[in-house]
Amino acid sequence: MTLREKKCVPCEGGTMPLTIPAAEALMQEVEGWTLAPDARKISREFSFKNFAEALAFANKIGAIAEEEGHHPDLTVKWGRVGVELSTHAIGGLSENDFILASKIDALV
């Protein structure tokens, strides 16, 4: 099953974040994303023709995030949307972050 086919699982803490090797392995499935050096978050910036397109994309991300129950940090600027994913409850990355990244990639 691909990441895009999976559903995010609620995380209330109590589990360990992904190790650097585990995060690096999942990075192979989310092209264009950047893994932070400490492997606590992944990020990507998307470019658009104008602010309206960027805002519309951010709203699509919001709809997926609500459906999955896993929410990214978004930065909306003229012609750009920055996305950062991390599982705050565990202080690092979980599979949920990669699932959501994959679903966000499907929007473009």
C-alpha positions in Angstrom: 0.0 0.0 0.0 1.4 3.4 -0.9 1.5 6.4 1.4 -1.3 8.1 -0.6 -3.6 5.1 0.0 -3.1 5.1 3.8 -5.0 7.2 6.4 -3.4 9.1 9.2 -3.7 7.5 12.6 -4.4 9.8 15.6 -1.3 10.3 17.6 -1.6 11.4 21.2 2.1 11.0 22.1 3.7 8.2 23.9 5.5 6.9 20.8 8.9 7.7 19.6 9.5 9.9 16.5 10.9 8.2 13.4 14.6 7.6 13.4 16.7 9.4 10.8 17.2 6.2 8.8 13.4 5.5 8.9 12.6 9.1 7.8 15.2 9.0 5.0 13.6 5.8 3.7 10.1 7.4 3.6 11.6 10.5 1.9 12.0 8.3 -1.2 8.2 8.3 -1.5 7.7 12.1 -1.3 9.7 13.8 -4.0 10.5 17.4 -3.7 10.3 17.5 0.1 13.3 18.4 2.3 14.1 16.5 5.5 15.4 18.8 8.3 18.9 17.9 9.4 17.6 16.7 12.8 14.8 14.7 11.0 12.1 16.4 13.1 10.2 17.8 10.2 9.8 17.8 6.4 9.1 20.8 4.3 8.3 21.9 0.7 7.5 25.1 -1.1 5.0 25.2 -4.0 4.9 28.0 -6.5 1.9 29.5 -8.3 1.1 32.3 -10.7 -0.4 34.6 -8.1 -1.8 35.0 -4.6 -5.3 33.6 -5.5 -3.8 30.4 -6.8 -1.6 30.0 -3.7 -4.5 30.6 -1.4 -6.7 28.2 -3.3 -4.0 25.5 -2.9 -3.6 26.2 0.8 -7.4 25.8 1.2 -7.2 22.4 -0.6 -4.4 21.4 1.8 -6.6 22.5 4.7 -9.5 20.2 3.5 -7.2 17.2 3.3 -5.7 18.0 6.7 -9.1 18.1 8.3 -10.1 14.8 6.6 -6.9 13.2 7.8 -6.9 14.8 11.3 -3.3 15.8 10.8 -2.4 19.5 10.3 0.6 21.1 8.7 2.1 24.5 9.3 1.4 26.6 6.2 2.9 29.9 5.0 0.9 31.6 2.2 2.7 34.4 0.3 2.2 35.9 -3.1 2.6 33.0 -5.5 4.0 30.6 -2.9 2.8 28.1 -0.3 5.3 26.7 2.3 4.3 23.5 4.0 6.0 22.1 7.1 5.0 18.7 8.6 5.9 17.4 12.0 3.9 15.4 14.6 3.9 17.9 17.4 2.6 15.3 20.0 5.8 13.3 19.7 8.2 16.1 18.9 9.3 14.8 15.5 8.2 12.9 12.5 5.7 10.0 12.2 4.3 8.1 9.2 1.4 10.5 9.3 3.6 13.4 8.1 4.6 11.4 5.0 1.1 10.2 4.4 -0.1 13.9 4.3 2.9 15.0 2.2 2.0 12.3 -0.4 -1.7 13.5 -0.4 -0.6 17.1 -0.8 1.7 16.1 -3.7 -1.4 14.6 -5.4 -3.0 18.1 -5.5 -0.4 19.5 -8.0 
